[in-house]
Amino acid sequence: MSDPAPNPGPPGLDPMPKPLRDPQPMLERAIADWGGHEDLWLFGYGSLIWRPEFDFVERRQAWVRGWHRALKMWSRVNRGSVQVPGLVFGLLSGGSCRGMVFRVPRAEGLETLRRLWLREMPTGVYDPKWLRCGTAEGPVRALAFTLSRRSPNFTGELSDERYRHIFANAVGRYGTSLDYARQTLLELQRHSIHDAALARLVALAAVQEQQRQQQTEAAADCGAPQPPVYVPGSSDSSSQPSESSKENT
């Protein structure tokens, strides 16, 4: 799919993509659905797990049915560029997903939602939804940022070779797509959450890096000067063993 038309951005950075939708009405709807009468619950499945950037009073491991975490959302600013788009996670329909829910005190809920919108919804790409999340202490209703397959930021199916290319080349203002994927995988593993699909993608990059390292080392070995070879009977004194080396043989 074609990219959204860019807006001018700060010097030295790729321009911020033009908003797909006005995020303000979606924020107002989320605030109204929450109501402000109780604590706010938020569901994290990607970077919110390891970099929430908001205060919370409780965190629980949680799972949702009917949605799954997928590294299938284009990022043209944070983890990539307009020239080389990177990838971030979206919550797509189908399957199931394990992540974390965060409880924000009611008094801080409104400000937290506003700041979260600036981070997650500057272009209106996500579809915020209230999902039933299971936890060991019982279910909670939490806000999650889902991604529609009709969104122009949805990548569709990507080949392993395309993932390798993105991991090797895509970098944005917050770092590389590969670092983002690795950090998420490490944090999931720290909480004993298994994501086989993500682990496989990160392993693809690890194999590629190993192959590149081997190629670099092989090229360096080919260019290195070869040591002299001693030929018996040669008159070249530099190629003959010294007296000291003869004594030590």
C-alpha positions, 0 to 999 in steps of 0.5 A: 500500500502507498505511504501517507503523504508526509508533513514537514518535520524538524531539521535532520529528521524524517517528516512526520507522516500525515495523520490518517485520522483525527486522533482527538475524537478517538481520545474523547470516546476513550475517555467517555467509555472509561468514565473516570469513576474508577482506576484505569487499566491499560493493556501492553503487548509491545514497548509499553511492557518495557517502557510504559512512560506513565505511573502505575500502582499495579502490574499483572501478567494478562492475556486476551482472546481473539487478538495476537501480537504481530510485528506487522506495522510500518514505522517511518519515524520511530524505528525506520524512515520514509526511505527504509521503513521499519517495523513495530508491533500491532495487535491484530485480530485472531488468536491470543496474546499474553502481555501486561495490564497496568492499573493507573489511579483514577485521579491520574487516568485522564492525564495518562490517557492524554500523554499516551495519545501523544505517544501512540496516536499522533497519526491516528493509526491504531483502533483503541479498544476496551478488551477483556483481559484475563489475569490470575487475580480475575478479569479486568477491562483494559484499553488496548491499541489494536491495528486494522488490516485495512490500515495503510500501516499494516504490512501484510505478510512479509517474507523472511528475506524482507524481515532480514533486510528490515532488521539490517537496515531500518533505523529511526529516531528511537533506534533500530527495528531489530533492537525494538524486537529484541528488547520486547522479546527479552522483556517477555522472556523475563516475565516467562511469556513465550512468543514463538513467532517473535523468537523466530524472527529475532533468530533470523537476524542472529543467523544473518549477523553471524554470517556477516561476521564470518564473511568479514573475518574471512575477507580479513584473513584473505588480505592478511600477509602470509608468514614466511615459509622455510624451505630446507636448503634455502640460502635465505637466512631469514627463512631458516630457524634461528639457533635458539629455535633449533635448541628448543625443538 
